[in-house]
Amino acid sequence: MSESSGPAETPEVSAGVTDAPAPDPVRGEPFEARSELSDGEWHRMHPLSPIFRGGIFLVVVVGIVIANLRDRLVAIFLPSLLPELPDGGEWNSGDPVDWVLDNGLLLLASLAVLGALVLVVGGFYLSWRFHTFRITEDDVEVKQGILFRSQRRAPLDRVQGVNLTRPLVARLVGLAKLEVVGAGTDANVKLDYLSTSNAERVRADILRLASGRQLAEAAGATASGNRVRGVSSAVSEGITGLIAGAEGPASEPESVVHIPTGRLIASQVLGGGTLALLVMTGVAIAGGIWGSPWVLLGLVPALLGFGAYWVSQIVKSLRYSIAPTRHGLRVTFGLFTTVTEIIPPGRVHAIEVRQSIFWRPFGWWLIKINRLTGRSAGDTSTDQFTTVLPVGTRADVERVLRLVLPGTRDDEWSLLFEHGILGPREEDPYSQTPRRAWFIRPLSWRRNGFLVSPHALLLRRGQIWRSLAIFPFARVQSVGLHQGPLDRSLRVASLRPHTVAGPVYGYVAALDRDDALAAFADVTVRASAASTADRSHRWAETVGAGTPEATVSQAPEAT
């Protein structure tokens, strides 16, 4: 595929600033200056990008070289570790270098190594040369590939979020990668890698353009300055970020929730996997007592597996923070590899507050959301992008819910927490399972129910593992009623709102048939009105002049 315009000859340039931005003729506000990487022209990634993208390949090659030359390396650097040979004999290690020298193949071997280095360096150079991107007023596009070319395009009005990821090694040299989340499976567009400062500026440009605002052309761009000083500064900032944590720009607010490390560790130990591990341990001990003692050895891999899982979950959740920004919800997590994601308004399709039975004595809760992640169904990292609160108290839950449900009025919080999350209470407003169908949900029939609130459908479920699922009407795709033979005989039905796939499952069974029919009609009308009035995909166009920081993610109440 031919390019309409060639990429810029400079590998990556620093963003310029505009001293006097032009006014927006529509909103009466000044345009914000775009970075030089968001000027609609083709640009290349950072020159070190191929090294980090091909990091696994390099690690494999280095591992093979070390494995084959380990004896020679030990003889050079740690000769004291080599065993002494009896009778002054000559030690033959089977080193390939010795074989090359003994057979007089030094010249051929040197030429082969040189040719391999030329191929690797040439491949990296061509990979960088053909990996280009551009950001226009409407799209983010990426072209890459040497023999097999590919091009990806993400329309800005369909952007579901922008993730800024700082892997451990890349952070040390001041690099980061951007992932523009698209509205489809495997639809993400990745910009890997850019300098951290440029990545933050490009992220801000993408979010501003996606919001419906325009950007002014950069004027008076300054040179990047001394490159050696720039690299030194980038490395220094990377090391500082590794110690202090990598948050967003200083102008963004601090996290509204802080999770102590002790609570985070205890929540993993007291998670649902602990119950499975205890059951496995009991079975293994019983088998060892009444059967073969070798059964106990099966616990070793199980313990290692659960231990690795706990450690990975704890490491991913360390340095967690969540805060509102002018472009949506900012969530940051990760100790070594830090991920900062911005979820624009209207991109949260469902919310669920959960509580494990092991967490109930401590009053801890977990919040997950349904959102379009743009990743394939088999991607195991998708779960970390759907957790907005790994573990928190009641106060933490309310703070996070106020961020993901900004249109909720103060008088509605009792419906969410007192009656929804902790309920049922006296004068319960939720429609619950009738007594005649108690055996369908024998443990939770008093709690099992729903409520049509002014802005969302609330589904309350579970007695041992309690949960409250919240479905904003503007995000509901459809709603269904289900009734089997037993349900018809008991005059009950099941209600299920449909939304994008995710960990929040919208389904509540054994409802009174008349209540379910009334909810079906009510939710249908409200969802239609809310989706028609919703303009959250261009959130900057829905706020009044003079309040650009405000966001509107909920549609008006249906009548």
Secondary structure, 3 states (H helix, E strand, C coil): CCCCCCCCCCCCCCCCCCCCCCECCCCCCECEECCHHHCCCCEECCCCHHHHHCHHHHHHHHHHHHHHCHHHHHHHHCHHHCCCCHHHCCCCCCCHHHHHHHCCCHHHHHHHHHHHHHHHHHHHHHHHHHCEEEECCCEEEEEECCCCCEEEEEEHHHCCEEEEEECHHHHHCCEEEEEEECCCCCCCEEEEEEEHHHHHHHHHHHHHHHCCCCEECCCCCCCCCCHHHHHHHHHHHHHHHHHHCCCCCCCCCCCCCCCCHHHHHHHHHCCHHHHHHHHHHHHHHHHHHHCCHHHHHHHHHHHHHHHHHHHHHHHHHCCCEEEEECCEEEEEECCCCEEEEEECCCCCCEEEEEECCCCHHHCCEEEEEECCCCCCCCCHHHHHHCEEEEEECHHHHHHHHHHHCCCCCHHHHHHHHHHHHCCCCCCCCCEECCHHHHHHCCCCCCCCEEEECCCEEEEEECCCCEEEEEEEHHHCCEEEEECCHHHHHHCEEEEEEECCCCCCCCCEEEEEHHHHHHHHHHHHHHHHHHHHHCCHHHHHHCCCCCCCCCCCCCCCCCC
